[in-house]
Amino acid sequence: MNWRKFIFAGFSTFYFYPPSGAEFRYRVIKEEDVYNIYRIGFMASFDRSRSSFDKTLIGQINEHGIIPLSDFYETERFLDMTLRFLFKNRSKFLNRLGIKIHHAGYCARCNRVLKTPEAIQHGIGDECFSEMKVNPKDKFVNVGCKKTKRSKT
């Protein structure tokens, strides 16, 4: 999966698992000429009954990482580092650190459910993929997809 293309498609949603064992959900939305990153969900893996689904703007994102609006949580520091590794095609280091990241199973451009294996691999639907005119020779790193039920956030 080419994470740079996925993140900057305009409406990407992904799950982030820091070494602490929690599960965070983020969404990157293109608004005018900037890409804002929102924390839209948190669930501690040790207590599934306690979950919060807020929509908190944590900053803007570009090819160099996250530009915070205020102080980061420790998790956002891990996420920033993770995205920097992914943007530089160095995902093998994340496994060593115990960090996992998966897209949510929806197209990063139009937010429809991904159905074909190729779309799931790329994180972008077949129609949107062809409209984006992505070079098929781009280096893709398949890091997986989180199977989840569609929520209304």
C-alpha positions in Angstrom: 0.0 0.0 0.0 1.3 3.4 -0.8 0.4 5.3 2.4 1.2 8.7 0.9 -1.4 8.2 -1.8 -3.9 6.7 0.7 -3.6 9.5 3.3 -3.8 12.3 0.8 -6.7 10.9 -1.2 -9.1 13.3 0.6 -11.1 11.2 3.0 -9.0 8.4 4.4 -9.7 6.5 7.6 -7.3 4.2 9.4 -6.6 2.4 12.6 -3.4 2.8 14.7 -2.2 0.5 17.3 0.7 1.8 19.5 2.8 -0.6 21.6 0.4 0.2 24.6 -2.2 -2.1 23.1 -4.9 0.5 22.6 -6.8 1.0 19.3 -7.1 4.5 17.8 -9.0 5.6 14.7 -8.1 8.6 12.7 -9.5 10.4 9.6 -7.7 12.7 7.3 -10.0 15.0 5.4 -8.9 17.5 2.7 -10.5 20.8 3.5 -9.7 23.5 0.8 -5.9 23.3 0.4 -5.0 21.6 3.7 -5.3 18.1 5.1 -6.7 18.0 8.6 -6.3 14.9 10.8 -9.0 14.0 13.3 -8.9 11.5 16.2 -12.3 9.9 15.8 -12.2 7.0 18.1 -10.3 5.3 20.9 -10.8 1.9 22.4 -8.5 0.3 25.0 -8.0 -3.3 24.1 -8.0 -4.3 27.8 -11.5 -2.9 28.3 -13.8 -3.1 25.3 -16.7 -1.7 27.3 -15.0 1.7 27.7 -14.7 3.4 24.5 -15.0 7.0 23.4 -15.8 8.2 19.9 -15.2 11.9 19.7 -14.0 13.9 16.7 -11.0 15.9 17.8 -9.0 17.9 15.4 -5.4 17.2 16.3 -3.7 19.2 13.6 -2.8 19.2 9.9 -0.8 16.7 8.0 1.7 17.0 5.1 4.4 14.8 3.6 6.6 15.5 6.6 4.2 14.4 9.3 1.7 16.0 11.6 1.6 19.7 12.4 -0.1 19.8 15.8 -2.6 22.4 16.8 -1.8 21.9 20.5 0.2 19.6 22.7 0.3 16.0 21.4 -0.8 13.0 23.4 2.0 10.4 23.6 -0.1 8.4 21.0 0.0 11.2 18.5 3.8 11.3 18.8 3.9 7.6 18.0 1.5 8.2 15.1 3.6 11.1 13.7 6.7 8.9 13.8 4.8 6.0 12.2 3.6 8.2 9.3 7.1 9.6 8.8 8.4 6.0 8.5 5.5 5.0 6.1 6.0 8.1 3.9 9.7 7.1 3.5 8.8 3.4 2.7 10.4 2.2 5.9 7.6 0.2 7.4 9.8 -2.7 8.4 11.0 -0.7 11.4 7.4 -0.4 12.7 7.2 -4.2 13.3 10.3 -4.0 15.5 8.7 -1.3 17.6 5.4 -3.2 18.0 3.4 -0.6 16.0 0.6 -1.6 13.7 -1.5 0.5 11.3 -4.3 -0.6 9.0 -6.8 1.1 6.8 -10.4 0.8 7.8 -11.7 -1.0 4.7 -13.3 2.1 3.1 -12.1 4.0 0.0 -9.8 6.9 1.0 -11.3 9.1 -1.7 -15.1 8.4 -1.6 -15.5 6.4 1.7 -17.3 3.5 0.0 -16.7 -0.1 1.2 -13.8 -1.8 -0.5 -14.7 -5.1 -2.2 -12.0 -6.3 -4.6 -8.7 -7.6 -3.4 -6.8 -5.0 -5.3 -8.9 -2.2 -3.8 -8.4 -3.6 -0.3 -4.6 -3.8 -0.9 -4.4 -0.2 -2.0 -7.0 1.3 0.3 -8.6 3.0 -2.7 -11.5 1.7 -4.7 -11.0 0.6 -8.3 -12.9 3.6 -9.8 -11.2 6.2 -7.6 -7.8 4.5 -8.2 -8.2 4.9 -12.0 -9.5 8.5 -11.6 -6.5 9.5 -9.5 -4.2 8.3 -12.3 -1.9 6.5 -10.0 1.1 4.9 -11.6 0.7 1.1 -11.1 4.5 0.8 -10.8 4.4 2.8 -7.5 5.8 0.9 -4.6 3.0 -0.5 -2.5 3.4 -2.1 0.9 0.5 -4.2 2.0 0.0 -3.7 5.7 -3.5 -5.1 6.0 -7.0 -4.0 6.5 -9.0 -3.8 9.7 -12.4 -5.6 9.2 -15.0 -3.5 10.9 -18.6 -2.6 10.7 -19.4 0.8 9.1 -20.0 3.5 11.6 -21.7 6.9 11.1 -18.7 9.0 12.1 
